[in-house]
Amino acid sequence: MASPDALGWPDTAAGYSLGAARDGSRLAAVGVGWPQAVHRTGGRGRDPAVGKPSRAGQEQVAGQASRQGQRDEPPARVRQALSVVSRETSARNVGAREEAQGSGTVRTRGKPATVADSAAPAPGSVVPAPVRGDGGPGGGVAPADMPTPAVSPARAAAVSPAQTALAALGEAEQQWPHPPSCRVITIANQKGGVGKTTTAVNLAACLALHGTQVLVVDLDPQGNASTALDIDHRAGTPSVYNVLVDDQPLESIVLPVAAIPGLYCAPATIDLAGAEIELVPMVAREARLSRALAGYDASGLDYILIDCPPSLGLLTVNALVAGTEVLIPIQCEYYALEGLEQLLRTVDLVKGHLNPELRISTILLTMYDGRTRLAAQVADEVRDHFGEIVLNAIIPRSVRVSEAPSYGQSVITYDPGSSGAQAYLDAAREMAFRAVLRD
């Protein structure tokens, strides 16, 4: 046996016996390197004479029980953060049923219909045609004479794994409805790491794989959305920077995504990092992207998703001015709620002064960890506060979601059977059906 000096044990192990070993506190004190004082007292919080809990020990146990009871209730800071949001912004403007396209009912020109009812075509409504294998428009509101992009055999072959996987999941035959006009959705949250880019890429992939035409505008200088869609965005590549600063037409930089027909991307490069400064002296600097989209022929598109940087600078303001809807990804943790007040105030300012049509239509809960009580509490509090604009689908933490961008793919094409892919499929389906307007 090693010497006591080598292991830092007490000078003596006196009093140790099999009977003493039954005393857990004494067994812990003897031979585990604890101070002699603990050994002499017979264990922390116990009276050495009688072996019963001392007054200090009783207070410690009571304190632990109290803290356990506190953990059973939602953290006060979560409710406090949301109460600040409620005070600083108009909750009625955020959650009003009559304004939110993301409500639980589908707005129609006649009586309201539920999401389930939207599966059956109404008389006189536009029924989306099946997706053509050449990647052309799937029908709906797209013009019949819209030119069909040329698709190479290599591109068609690249699509087949995703389509095969979707068929195995029972998704290939489902055709989602087309909106009556192109929906321009800004995906914003100034907090980093909440899943903005992941949400933009995977929602776009889900929508495109179900017959709609989608354009992703990468407005983040990091270019992560371009990476996930396997679009070249090296420095000097024509990008959104040239559109905002040099007035280059948007159509000149839009590229098709090879793996998914009907999905397109306007890439971002590192050059965009300087746009915040270069836009300052320009006239109508906050409307540069809006003007570019106004000059772009979006008649064949169903969705334009704008991926914002993690800030509330000029780039994010440009995205808010250009969009008609805001989708906010909220991480199921307390820190994600702290900055929500500032984001909602910014949306209100943009709506009041620059873009009256802007509204918060969708909130998506992301990075949900079912092992933690806090995640469930944050999800419940957000649903109670914002109501029906919160999607029923919740995005869990998933290794596959994190791995997919390293292969230049969305999780939908990388691993359609993963929990993350299934969650994004559910979220995209909700978005598509909630916003349907029928004759």
C-alpha positions as CSV (number, residue, x, y, z in Angstrom):
1,M,0.0,0.0,0.0
2,A,1.3,3.4,-0.8
3,S,2.4,5.6,2.0
4,P,-0.1,8.1,3.5
5,D,2.3,11.0,2.6
6,A,2.2,10.0,-1.1
7,L,-1.6,10.0,-1.3
8,G,-2.3,12.9,1.1
9,W,-4.3,10.6,3.5
10,P,-4.7,11.5,7.2
11,D,-1.7,10.8,9.5
12,T,-3.5,7.9,11.1
13,A,-6.4,5.7,10.1
14,A,-7.3,5.0,13.7
15,G,-10.8,3.7,14.5
16,Y,-11.4,2.1,11.1
17,S,-13.3,-1.2,11.3
18,L,-15.9,-3.1,9.5
19,G,-18.5,-1.7,11.9
20,A,-17.3,1.8,11.3
21,A,-17.5,1.2,7.5
22,R,-21.2,1.1,7.9
23,D,-21.1,4.8,8.8
24,G,-21.0,6.4,5.4
25,S,-19.7,9.7,6.6
26,R,-16.9,8.1,8.6
27,L,-16.0,5.8,5.7
28,A,-15.8,8.8,3.4
29,A,-13.6,10.6,5.9
30,V,-11.1,7.8,6.5
31,G,-8.7,6.9,3.6
32,V,-10.1,9.3,0.9
33,G,-7.8,12.2,1.5
34,W,-10.3,14.4,3.4
35,P,-8.9,16.6,6.3
36,Q,-8.6,15.2,9.7
37,A,-11.1,17.7,11.0
38,V,-13.8,16.0,9.0
39,H,-12.7,12.6,10.4
40,R,-12.9,13.9,13.9
41,T,-16.4,15.3,13.5
42,G,-17.7,12.1,12.0
43,G,-18.9,13.7,8.8
44,R,-19.9,17.2,7.7
45,G,-23.0,18.5,9.5
46,R,-23.0,15.7,12.2
47,D,-22.5,16.0,15.9
48,P,-19.4,13.8,16.8
49,A,-20.9,12.7,20.1
50,V,-24.2,11.3,19.0
51,G,-23.8,11.0,15.2
52,K,-27.0,13.0,14.6
53,P,-27.3,15.9,12.2
54,S,-26.2,19.1,13.8
55,R,-28.1,22.4,13.5
56,A,-25.8,23.4,10.6
57,G,-26.5,20.1,8.9
58,Q,-30.2,20.5,9.3
59,E,-30.1,24.0,7.7
60,Q,-28.1,22.6,4.8
61,V,-30.6,19.8,4.1
62,A,-33.5,22.3,4.3
63,G,-31.7,24.6,1.9
64,Q,-31.2,21.8,-0.6
65,A,-34.9,20.9,-0.4
66,S,-35.8,24.5,-1.0
67,R,-33.6,24.7,-4.1
68,Q,-35.0,21.5,-5.5
69,G,-38.5,23.0,-5.1
70,Q,-37.4,26.1,-7.0
71,R,-36.2,24.0,-9.9
72,D,-39.6,22.6,-10.3
73,E,-40.9,26.0,-11.2
74,P,-40.0,28.0,-14.4
75,P,-37.0,30.3,-13.7
76,A,-38.1,33.7,-12.7
77,R,-35.7,35.3,-15.1
78,V,-37.4,33.6,-18.1
79,R,-40.7,35.1,-17.2
80,Q,-39.1,38.4,-16.3
81,A,-37.4,38.6,-19.7
82,L,-40.7,38.0,-21.5
83,S,-42.5,40.5,-19.3
84,V,-39.9,43.1,-20.4
85,V,-40.7,42.2,-24.0
86,S,-44.3,42.6,-23.3
87,R,-43.8,46.1,-21.8
88,E,-41.5,47.4,-24.5
89,T,-43.3,46.2,-27.5
90,S,-46.9,45.9,-28.6
91,A,-47.8,42.2,-28.1
92,R,-51.0,42.8,-29.9
93,N,-49.1,43.7,-33.1
94,V,-47.0,40.5,-32.8
95,G,-49.6,38.0,-31.9
96,A,-52.8,39.4,-33.5
97,R,-54.7,36.6,-35.2
98,E,-55.9,38.9,-38.0
99,E,-52.3,40.0,-38.9
100,A,-50.3,36.8,-38.5
101,Q,-50.2,34.5,-41.4
102,G,-48.7,32.0,-39.1
103,S,-51.9,31.6,-37.1
104,G,-53.6,28.3,-36.4
105,T,-56.2,28.9,-39.2
106,V,-55.8,29.5,-42.9
107,R,-57.2,32.8,-44.0
108,T,-59.7,32.6,-46.9
109,R,-61.9,35.0,-48.7
110,G,-64.9,33.3,-47.2
111,K,-65.1,31.5,-43.8
112,P,-61.9,30.5,-42.0
113,A,-60.6,27.0,-42.6
114,T,-58.3,24.9,-40.5
115,V,-55.0,23.6,-41.7
116,A,-56.4,20.1,-42.0
117,D,-59.1,21.5,-44.3
118,S,-56.5,22.9,-46.6
119,A,-55.6,19.5,-47.9
120,A,-58.8,19.4,-49.9
121,P,-58.9,21.8,-52.9
122,A,-61.7,24.4,-52.7
123,P,-63.8,25.1,-55.8
124,G,-62.0,27.6,-58.0
125,S,-58.7,27.3,-56.1
126,V,-55.4,26.7,-57.7
127,V,-54.3,23.2,-57.4
128,P,-50.5,22.8,-57.6
129,A,-49.3,20.5,-60.3
130,P,-46.8,17.7,-59.6
131,V,-43.1,18.6,-59.5
132,R,-41.5,18.0,-62.9
133,G,-38.4,16.0,-62.9
134,D,-36.6,18.7,-64.8
135,G,-36.7,21.0,-61.9
136,G,-39.2,23.5,-63.5
137,P,-42.0,25.2,-61.7
138,G,-44.6,22.9,-60.1
139,G,-47.7,24.8,-61.3
140,G,-49.8,26.9,-58.9
141,V,-49.4,30.6,-59.5
142,A,-46.2,30.3,-61.6
143,P,-46.8,31.5,-65.2
144,A,-47.3,28.7,-67.7
145,D,-44.7,30.2,-70.1
146,M,-42.0,30.6,-67.4
147,P,-38.7,29.3,-68.9
148,T,-37.5,26.1,-67.4
149,P,-33.9,26.1,-66.2
150,A,-31.7,23.6,-68.0
151,V,-30.8,20.6,-65.9
152,S,-27.8,18.5,-66.6
153,P,-27.8,14.7,-66.1
154,A,-25.3,15.1,-63.3
155,R,-27.7,17.4,-61.5
156,A,-30.6,15.1,-62.0
157,A,-28.5,12.2,-60.6
158,A,-27.5,14.3,-57.6
159,V,-31.2,14.8,-56.7
160,S,-32.1,11.2,-56.8
161,P,-30.8,10.2,-53.3
162,A,-32.8,12.9,-51.6
163,Q,-35.9,12.1,-53.6
164,T,-35.4,8.4,-52.8
165,A,-35.0,9.1,-49.1
166,L,-38.1,11.3,-49.1
167,A,-40.0,8.5,-50.9
168,A,-39.0,6.1,-48.2
169,L,-40.3,8.5,-45.6
170,G,-43.6,8.9,-47.4
171,E,-42.9,12.5,-48.5
172,A,-42.2,12.2,-52.2
173,E,-45.8,12.0,-53.3
174,Q,-46.9,14.9,-51.1
175,Q,-47.3,18.2,-53.0
176,W,-47.4,21.3,-50.8
177,P,-49.6,24.3,-51.8
178,H,-48.2,27.4,-53.5
179,P,-48.8,30.8,-51.9
180,P,-50.8,33.2,-54.1
181,S,-47.8,35.5,-54.3
182,C,-44.1,35.3,-53.4
183,R,-43.6,35.3,-49.7
184,V,-40.5,37.3,-48.7
185,I,-39.5,36.0,-45.2
186,T,-36.6,37.6,-43.2
187,I,-35.0,35.2,-40.7
188,A,-33.6,37.4,-38.0
189,N,-32.3,37.3,-34.5
190,Q,-29.3,39.4,-33.4
191,K,-28.2,36.7,-31.0
192,G,-25.7,34.4,-32.7
193,G,-25.9,30.6,-32.6
194,V,-29.7,30.3,-32.4
195,G,-30.0,28.5,-35.8
196,K,-30.8,31.3,-38.3
197,T,-28.7,29.9,-41.1
198,T,-29.6,26.3,-40.4
199,T,-33.3,27.2,-40.4
200,A,-33.0,29.2,-43.6
201,V,-31.2,26.4,-45.5
202,N,-33.3,23.5,-44.3
203,L,-36.7,25.2,-44.6
204,A,-35.7,26.2,-48.2
205,A,-34.6,22.6,-49.0
206,C,-37.9,21.2,-47.6
207,L,-40.0,23.6,-49.5
208,A,-38.1,23.1,-52.8
209,L,-38.3,19.3,-52.5
210,H,-42.1,19.6,-52.3
211,G,-42.6,21.5,-55.5
212,T,-42.1,25.2,-54.7
213,Q,-39.5,27.6,-56.1
214,V,-37.3,29.1,-53.4
215,L,-34.6,31.7,-53.4
216,V,-32.2,32.0,-50.4
217,V,-30.6,35.4,-50.1
218,D,-27.4,35.1,-48.0
219,L,-27.0,38.4,-46.2
220,D,-24.4,37.2,-43.6
221,P,-20.8,38.0,-44.4
222,Q,-19.8,34.6,-43.1
223,G,-21.5,33.0,-46.1
224,N,-22.6,30.0,-44.1
225,A,-25.9,29.6,-46.0
226,S,-23.9,29.6,-49.3
227,T,-21.6,26.9,-47.8
228,A,-24.5,24.7,-46.8
229,L,-26.0,25.0,-50.3
230,D,-22.6,24.2,-51.9
231,I,-22.4,27.6,-53.7
232,D,-19.0,29.2,-54.4
233,H,-18.6,32.3,-52.3
234,R,-14.9,33.0,-52.3
235,A,-13.7,36.6,-52.1
236,G,-14.3,38.4,-55.4
237,T,-17.2,36.2,-56.4
238,P,-20.2,38.3,-57.6
239,S,-22.4,38.4,-54.5
240,V,-25.0,40.3,-52.5
241,Y,-22.2,42.8,-51.8
242,N,-22.2,43.9,-55.4
243,V,-26.0,44.2,-55.4
244,L,-26.1,46.4,-52.4
245,V,-23.0,48.6,-53.0
246,D,-22.5,48.6,-56.8
247,D,-26.2,48.4,-57.8
248,Q,-25.6,45.2,-59.8
249,P,-28.8,43.4,-60.8
250,L,-29.8,40.6,-58.4
251,E,-30.4,38.1,-61.2
252,S,-26.8,38.4,-62.2
253,I,-25.6,36.7,-59.0
254,V,-28.4,34.1,-58.4
255,L,-27.2,30.6,-58.9
256,P,-29.1,27.3,-58.9
257,V,-28.4,24.7,-56.1
258,A,-27.2,21.6,-57.9
259,A,-28.6,19.0,-55.5
260,I,-32.2,20.4,-55.3
261,P,-34.3,21.5,-58.3
262,G,-36.2,24.7,-57.7
263,L,-33.8,26.0,-55.1
264,Y,-31.6,29.1,-55.8
265,C,-29.1,31.1,-53.8
266,A,-27.8,34.6,-53.9
267,P,-24.4,34.1,-52.2
268,A,-22.5,36.2,-49.7
269,T,-18.8,36.8,-49.6
270,I,-16.5,38.2,-47.0
271,D,-16.7,41.5,-48.9
272,L,-20.1,42.0,-47.4
273,A,-18.4,42.7,-44.0
274,G,-17.4,46.1,-45.3
275,A,-20.9,46.9,-46.6
276,E,-22.0,48.2,-43.2
277,I,-19.6,51.1,-43.5
278,E,-19.9,51.6,-47.2
279,L,-23.6,51.9,-47.1
280,V,-23.6,54.7,-44.5
281,P,-23.2,57.7,-46.9
282,M,-25.5,56.3,-49.5
283,V,-29.0,57.6,-50.1
284,A,-31.8,55.3,-48.9
285,R,-29.2,53.0,-47.5
286,E,-31.7,51.0,-45.6
287,A,-33.7,50.2,-48.7
288,R,-31.0,48.9,-51.0
289,L,-32.0,45.3,-50.8
290,S,-35.7,46.2,-51.2
291,R,-34.9,48.1,-54.4
292,A,-32.9,45.1,-55.7
293,L,-35.8,42.7,-55.0
294,A,-38.2,45.1,-56.6
295,G,-36.2,45.0,-59.8
296,Y,-35.9,41.2,-59.7
297,D,-38.5,39.1,-61.6
298,A,-39.9,36.9,-58.8
299,S,-43.0,35.8,-60.7
300,G,-41.8,32.2,-60.8
301,L,-40.8,32.1,-57.1
302,D,-42.9,31.1,-54.2
303,Y,-40.5,32.0,-51.3
304,I,-37.6,34.3,-50.8
305,L,-35.8,33.5,-47.5
306,I,-33.3,36.2,-46.3
307,D,-30.7,34.9,-43.9
308,C,-29.5,37.8,-41.6
309,P,-26.2,38.3,-39.8
310,P,-26.2,38.1,-35.9
311,S,-26.6,41.8,-35.4
312,L,-29.1,44.7,-35.8
313,G,-26.9,46.7,-38.2
314,L,-27.7,48.0,-41.6
315,L,-27.7,44.6,-43.2
316,T,-30.4,43.3,-40.9
317,V,-32.4,46.6,-41.3
318,N,-32.1,46.1,-45.1
319,A,-33.6,42.6,-44.7
320,L,-36.4,43.9,-42.6
321,V,-37.3,46.6,-45.0
322,A,-37.2,44.2,-48.0
323,G,-39.4,41.5,-46.3
324,T,-43.0,41.3,-45.5
325,E,-42.7,38.6,-42.8
326,V,-40.2,37.9,-40.0
327,L,-39.3,34.5,-38.8
328,I,-37.5,34.4,-35.5
329,P,-35.6,31.3,-34.4
330,I,-35.5,31.2,-30.6
331,Q,-33.0,28.9,-28.9
332,C,-34.6,27.1,-25.9
333,E,-32.3,28.7,-23.4
334,Y,-32.5,31.8,-21.2
335,Y,-29.8,33.8,-23.1
336,A,-31.9,33.6,-26.3
337,L,-34.7,35.6,-24.6
338,E,-32.5,38.5,-23.3
339,G,-32.1,40.1,-26.8
340,L,-35.6,39.4,-27.9
341,E,-36.9,42.7,-26.6
342,Q,-34.4,44.7,-28.7
343,L,-35.3,42.7,-31.9
344,L,-39.0,43.2,-31.4
345,R,-38.5,46.9,-30.8
346,T,-36.5,47.1,-34.0
347,V,-39.2,45.4,-36.0
348,D,-41.7,47.8,-34.6
349,L,-39.6,50.8,-35.6
350,V,-39.1,49.4,-39.2
351,K,-42.8,48.8,-39.4
352,G,-43.7,52.3,-38.3
353,H,-41.2,54.2,-40.4
354,L,-40.0,52.1,-43.3
355,N,-42.1,49.1,-44.1
356,P,-45.8,49.1,-42.9
357,E,-46.4,45.6,-44.3
358,L,-43.8,44.0,-42.1
359,R,-45.1,41.6,-39.5
360,I,-43.8,38.8,-37.3
361,S,-45.5,35.7,-38.8
362,T,-43.5,32.8,-37.4
363,I,-41.5,31.9,-34.3
364,L,-39.5,28.6,-34.4
365,L,-38.1,27.0,-31.3
366,T,-34.7,25.5,-32.0
367,M,-31.9,23.5,-30.2
368,Y,-34.4,21.9,-27.9
369,D,-32.7,19.6,-25.4
370,G,-35.3,17.3,-23.9
371,R,-32.9,16.3,-21.1
372,T,-33.2,19.7,-19.5
373,R,-36.1,21.2,-17.6
374,L,-35.2,24.7,-18.7
375,A,-35.8,23.9,-22.4
376,A,-39.3,22.8,-21.7
377,Q,-40.0,25.8,-19.5
378,V,-38.7,28.2,-22.1
379,A,-40.8,26.6,-24.8
380,D,-43.9,26.8,-22.6
381,E,-43.3,30.4,-21.7
382,V,-42.7,31.4,-25.3
383,R,-45.9,29.7,-26.4
384,D,-47.9,31.4,-23.6
385,H,-46.5,34.8,-24.6
386,F,-46.6,34.7,-28.4
387,G,-49.5,32.3,-28.9
388,E,-50.3,30.7,-32.3
389,I,-47.5,32.3,-34.3
390,V,-45.2,29.8,-32.6
391,L,-44.9,26.7,-34.8
392,N,-45.9,23.4,-33.2
393,A,-42.7,21.8,-34.6
394,I,-39.7,22.1,-32.3
395,I,-36.1,21.6,-33.7
396,P,-34.1,19.3,-31.4
397,R,-30.3,19.4,-30.9
398,S,-29.0,17.0,-33.6
399,V,-25.5,15.9,-34.6
400,R,-26.7,15.4,-38.1
401,V,-27.9,19.0,-38.4
402,S,-24.4,20.1,-37.5
403,E,-22.6,17.7,-39.7
404,A,-24.6,18.4,-42.9
405,P,-22.9,21.8,-43.8
406,S,-19.5,20.2,-43.8
407,Y,-20.6,18.2,-46.7
408,G,-22.2,21.1,-48.5
409,Q,-25.7,19.9,-47.9
410,S,-28.8,20.5,-45.9
411,V,-29.8,17.9,-43.3
412,I,-32.7,17.0,-45.6
413,T,-30.4,15.6,-48.3
414,Y,-27.7,14.6,-45.9
415,D,-29.8,12.4,-43.6
416,P,-33.5,12.6,-44.2
417,G,-34.3,10.0,-41.5
418,S,-32.6,12.0,-38.7
419,S,-34.6,13.7,-36.0
420,G,-33.4,17.1,-37.2
421,A,-34.6,16.5,-40.7
422,Q,-38.0,15.3,-39.6
423,A,-38.4,18.4,-37.4
424,Y,-37.6,20.8,-40.2
425,L,-39.9,18.9,-42.5
426,D,-42.7,19.4,-40.0
427,A,-41.9,23.1,-39.6
428,A,-41.8,23.7,-43.3
429,R,-45.1,21.9,-43.8
430,E,-46.7,24.1,-41.1
431,M,-45.4,27.2,-42.8
432,A,-46.7,26.1,-46.2
433,F,-50.2,25.2,-45.1
434,R,-50.7,27.9,-42.6
435,A,-50.2,30.6,-45.2
436,V,-52.6,29.2,-47.8
437,L,-55.2,31.6,-49.1
438,R,-58.1,29.9,-51.0
439,D,-60.8,31.3,-53.2
